[in-house]
Amino acid sequence: MNRRLVGFAEAGLLVAPARNLRYVDGALMWNGVLLMAVIGVARAYGIGIKPYLSEKGCNALA
């Protein structure tokens, strides 16, 4: 990554997001995917998520 990267591209639609969360929850292979998605969307749309994060989440956000 470089400092000029200012956004991201997201493709596809989640047809059943609640069903897809079962794959992420507790799976080592998917560890961090949900966090990366939330941070990416928050940065892309200027959403302040820090008030909703735990201490561990704030450390991951930094």
C-alpha positions in Angstrom: 0.0 0.0 0.0 1.1 3.5 -0.5 0.0 6.9 0.9 -1.7 7.9 -2.3 -4.4 5.3 -1.9 -7.5 7.1 -1.0 -10.4 4.7 -1.6 -11.5 1.2 -2.5 -13.7 -0.6 -4.9 -16.4 -2.9 -3.8 -18.0 -5.3 -6.3 -20.9 -7.7 -6.1 -24.0 -7.8 -3.9 -24.4 -9.6 -0.6 -27.7 -11.5 -1.3 -28.0 -12.7 2.2 -25.6 -10.9 4.5 -26.8 -12.6 7.7 -26.1 -16.0 6.1 -22.7 -14.9 5.0 -21.8 -13.8 8.5 -21.9 -17.5 9.6 -18.8 -18.1 7.4 -16.9 -15.2 9.0 -17.8 -15.8 12.6 -15.0 -17.7 14.3 -13.3 -18.9 11.1 -9.6 -18.4 11.2 -9.4 -18.2 7.4 -11.8 -15.2 7.5 -10.2 -13.6 10.5 -10.2 -9.8 9.9 -12.3 -9.8 6.8 -15.3 -8.3 8.5 -13.2 -5.7 10.2 -11.4 -4.7 6.9 -14.8 -4.4 5.2 -16.2 -2.1 7.9 -13.1 0.0 8.0 -13.0 0.3 4.2 -16.6 1.4 4.0 -16.3 3.8 6.9 -13.2 5.4 5.3 -14.8 5.6 1.8 -18.0 7.3 3.0 -16.5 9.3 5.9 -18.4 7.4 8.6 -16.9 7.8 12.1 -17.0 4.3 13.7 -14.5 4.9 16.5 -17.1 5.6 19.2 -18.6 2.1 18.5 -15.3 0.2 18.7 -13.7 -1.6 21.7 -10.1 -0.9 22.6 -9.0 -3.8 20.5 -11.0 -2.4 17.5 -9.5 1.1 18.0 -6.0 -0.5 17.8 -6.9 -2.3 14.6 -8.3 0.9 13.1 -5.0 2.8 13.7 
